[in-house]
Amino acid sequence: MLDRIFDYLHFHFSVEAPIVLLILVFLEAVLSADNAIALAAIAQGLEDKELERKALNFGLVVAYILRISLILTATWVQKFWQFELLGAAYLLWLVFQHFISQEASDDSDREPRFNSLWQAIPVIAFTDLAFSLDSVTTAIAVSQERWLVLTGATIGIITLRFMAGLFIRWLDEYENLEDAGYITVALVGLRLFLKVVNDSLVPPEWVMITAIFLILGWGFSKRVDIELPQVEPEKTEVPK
């Protein structure tokens, strides 16, 4: 039984395996920047730090299960362009929802909002799955060894949780960061859509990475102005 499992996972350790694993982890970290800020912005819709932490933890556990399932079925999934089309539509819908709700609300009212923790968890999980449609394809292109890809995905999901936690804190500090995050989500959605329409139209990976880092640079360019309470000067009595 174990032999069959190892054969299915193509478990063949070699001297090159650690190097390939480092490459996969590096790719996960680089390609997860836009994913992390998207998940952070979604979790922040709960407007409670404890609920935000729980939403990320539970959401990424579900996301990890979905990501592993995607890796194990990647060869089959890649045969159906409908999955990428659904992923693109979902990501673009998130972006549309964000900017439309932002125009219709006050500056103090963040969107998307959730009435409970359990509404945020599936959104976080499926958002990560939509992002994974692209990153898993990249990982499999680097290595056909499934155990390496699975290990890279495991380390990647841990890195993603750490990065999302950082972005949640930074979203309160930088005025343009949330919009920058959703713009990068739009780029990923458009890239998936172009893969469906015509694969030759898809920009190279380095172009996407450069664009994402430039957009995030704009997101970090302006801090939120914190208004300090004005203290009235003490009145000194002049002796008569």
Helices and strands as residue ranges (DSSP letters): H 2-9, H 17-31, H 33-43, G 44-46, H 49-72, H 74-77, H 81-103, H 117-142, H 146-171, H 177-197, G 199-201, H 205-219
